Amino acid sequence: MARVLFIVSGATYWVLKDGTRYATGYWAEEFANPYKILTDAGHEIVVATPNGVTPNVDMMSLRPEMVGGNDNALELEAVIRSAEVMRRPLRLSDVRLEDYDGVYLPGGHGPMSDLAWDADAGRLLTQQLTSDNPLFIVCHAPAAMLATRIHGESPFKGFDVTCFTNEEEEGVGLAPMAPWLLETDVQEKVGVNFSRGPIWEPYMVEDRNLVTGQNPASAAILGNRMLEILK
């Protein structure tokens, strides 16, 4: 049995260009699908957040029209309700990576608000990347790569990476109001080699011990890849 650390945003809102607070958090299926895949296989999940705050699900991610119907929404909600680990997260500052076999970061707009600037998140991602142990990051969670920069340089520079695209951000209507765009900044400020698939379709990129997914639909394929690697 493997032990996997889920680094989850603790944000409840993201401040937009005009100063308004956009309600957010983690995206339901990006937590629930990998969580269910791994726990059904007998693996243990531990959750850590900035300051140990209880993660907040983005309620939009539980709307039936966002997840392919009412049954899917109810299933995601049931998984989240059953996940006791989400109610007693560790502080990121207390995490010892040697206690875990892999690390996973789900997205939602939450990481754009907190993990992108969190020194502990940056330290843990750097340690995990350089340890050669598996690191899985999906959708908006590559925002945390920005926190790995020291004097403008990130260890993720030159890695092949995908993330939520500018086109998808336009599709949800946030691009004009966003203070920054993830696809743009991971290339310009982190220096990754970016690639993408069609919008809303599953797309995964694997480069050494780093595996990234483009969007919510990619979370399940990352979960299955985790299962293969952790066996």
C-alpha positions in Angstrom: 0.0 0.0 0.0 1.3 3.5 -0.9 0.8 6.7 0.9 0.0 9.7 -1.2 0.1 13.4 -0.2 -2.6 15.6 -1.7 -1.6 19.3 -1.5 -4.9 21.1 -1.7 -5.7 24.8 -1.9 -7.3 26.4 1.2 -8.6 29.4 -0.7 -12.2 30.4 -0.7 -12.0 33.2 -3.2 -9.7 34.7 -5.9 -9.4 38.5 -6.2 -10.1 39.6 -9.8 -8.7 42.6 -11.7 -11.5 44.9 -10.5 -11.0 43.9 -6.9 -14.1 41.7 -6.7 -13.9 38.3 -4.9 -14.6 35.4 -7.1 -15.8 32.4 -4.9 -13.7 29.4 -5.5 -11.7 26.5 -3.9 -10.7 23.1 -5.1 -12.5 21.5 -8.1 -14.6 18.5 -7.0 -13.7 15.9 -9.6 -10.0 16.8 -9.5 -10.0 15.7 -5.8 -12.7 13.1 -5.9 -11.8 11.0 -8.9 -8.1 10.4 -8.0 -9.0 10.0 -4.4 -11.6 7.3 -5.2 -9.2 5.5 -7.7 -6.4 5.4 -5.1 -8.5 4.5 -2.0 -10.4 1.9 -3.8 -7.1 0.2 -4.6 -6.1 0.3 -0.9 -3.8 3.3 -0.9 -3.8 5.9 1.9 -4.4 9.6 1.2 -3.1 12.4 3.5 -4.3 16.0 2.8 -2.2 19.1 3.5 -3.2 22.8 3.0 -1.7 26.2 3.8 -1.9 26.6 7.6 -3.9 23.4 7.8 -7.2 25.1 6.9 -10.1 22.9 5.8 -10.3 22.9 2.0 -13.3 24.5 0.4 -15.0 22.9 -2.6 -15.9 25.2 -5.5 -19.7 24.8 -5.5 -19.8 25.4 -9.3 -17.9 22.1 -9.6 -20.8 20.2 -8.1 -23.4 21.6 -10.5 -24.9 18.8 -12.7 -24.3 20.8 -15.9 -20.6 21.0 -15.1 -20.0 17.3 -14.4 -22.2 15.5 -17.0 -25.5 15.1 -15.1 -27.1 14.9 -11.7 -25.9 11.3 -11.0 -22.3 12.3 -11.5 -22.7 15.4 -9.2 -24.2 13.3 -6.5 -21.4 10.7 -6.8 -18.8 13.4 -6.5 -20.5 14.9 -3.5 -20.7 11.5 -1.8 -17.0 10.9 -2.3 -16.1 14.3 -0.8 -18.5 13.8 2.2 -16.9 10.4 2.9 -13.3 11.8 2.7 -12.5 12.4 6.4 -9.0 13.4 5.5 -10.3 16.6 4.1 -11.6 17.6 7.5 -8.3 17.2 9.3 -5.6 18.4 6.9 -1.9 18.8 7.9 -0.2 22.2 7.6 2.1 22.3 4.6 4.8 23.6 6.9 4.7 20.3 8.9 4.9 17.9 5.9 7.8 15.5 5.7 8.0 14.3 2.1 9.9 11.2 3.1 6.7 9.9 4.6 5.0 9.7 1.2 5.3 7.6 -2.0 3.8 10.3 -4.3 2.4 13.8 -4.3 -0.7 15.1 -6.1 -2.1 18.6 -6.5 -5.8 19.1 -7.6 -6.8 22.4 -9.1 -9.8 24.7 -9.2 -9.1 28.4 -9.2 -8.0 28.1 -5.5 -4.3 27.5 -6.3 -4.2 30.7 -8.3 -5.1 32.5 -5.1 -2.9 30.8 -2.5 -0.5 28.0 -3.7 1.0 30.2 -6.4 2.5 32.4 -3.6 3.0 29.8 -0.8 6.6 29.3 0.2 5.9 25.9 1.8 4.1 24.7 -1.4 7.1 25.9 -3.4 9.6 24.2 -1.1 7.7 20.9 -1.2 7.3 20.9 -5.0 11.0 21.6 -5.4 11.9 18.8 -3.0 9.5 16.3 -4.7 10.7 17.2 -8.2 14.4 16.8 -7.3 13.8 13.6 -5.3 12.7 11.7 -8.5 9.6 10.5 -6.7 6.3 11.0 -8.6 4.6 14.4 -8.7 1.2 14.8 -10.3 -0.4 18.2 -10.9 -3.6 19.0 -12.7 -5.6 21.9 -14.2 -4.9 25.2 -12.3 -2.6 23.5 -9.7 0.5 24.1 -11.8 0.1 27.7 -10.5 2.1 26.3 -7.5 5.2 26.1 -9.8 5.4 29.9 -9.6 6.1 29.5 -5.8 9.3 27.5 -6.6 11.1 30.4 -8.1 14.2 31.7 -6.3 15.8 34.8 -7.8 13.5 34.2 -10.8 14.6 30.7 -11.5 12.4 27.6 -11.1 13.5 23.9 -11.1 10.6 23.3 -13.4 12.2 25.3 -16.2 12.6 23.1 -19.3 10.1 20.5 -18.2 7.2 19.4 -20.5 4.0 20.6 -18.9 0.3 21.1 -19.6 -2.3 23.1 -17.6 -5.7 24.8 -17.9 -5.4 26.7 -21.1 -6.1 30.4 -21.8 -8.8 29.2 -24.3 -10.5 27.2 -21.5 -10.3 30.2 -19.2 -12.1 32.2 -21.9 -14.6 29.4 -22.1 -15.6 29.8 -18.5 -15.7 33.6 -18.9 -12.9 34.5 -16.5 -10.1 35.4 -18.9 -11.0 39.1 -19.2 -11.2 39.5 -15.4 -8.3 37.3 -14.4 -5.4 39.1 -12.8 -3.1 36.6 -14.6 -3.5 33.6 -16.9 -1.9 30.3 -16.0 -0.9 29.1 -19.5 0.9 32.4 -20.1 2.7 32.6 -16.8 4.0 29.0 -16.5 5.7 29.7 -19.8 6.9 33.2 -19.2 7.7 33.1 -15.5 8.6 29.4 -14.9 10.0 28.5 -18.4 8.2 25.2 -19.0 7.7 23.7 -22.4 4.0 23.9 -22.7 1.7 21.7 -24.8 -2.1 21.2 -24.8 -4.9 19.1 -26.3 -8.4 20.1 -27.4 -10.3 22.1 -24.8 -12.2 20.1 -22.2 -10.7 16.8 -23.4 -8.4 14.7 -21.2 -4.7 15.5 -21.9 -1.7 14.3 -19.9 2.0 15.1 -20.2 4.7 13.0 -18.5 8.3 14.2 -18.2 10.6 12.3 -15.9 8.9 12.1 -12.5 6.4 15.0 -13.3 3.0 14.2 -14.7 0.6 17.1 -15.5 -3.0 17.2 -16.7 -4.8 20.0 -18.6 -8.2 20.2 -17.1 -10.8 18.6 -14.9 -11.4 15.8 -17.4 -7.7 14.9 -17.0 -7.9 14.2 -13.3 -9.1 10.6 -13.7 -6.4 9.7 -16.2 -3.8 11.1 -13.8 -5.4 9.0 -11.0 -5.0 5.9 -13.1 -1.4 6.8 -14.0 -0.7 7.2 -10.3 -2.1 3.8 -9.7 0.2 2.3 -12.3 3.3 4.0 -11.0 2.6 3.4 -7.3 1.9 -0.4 -7.7 
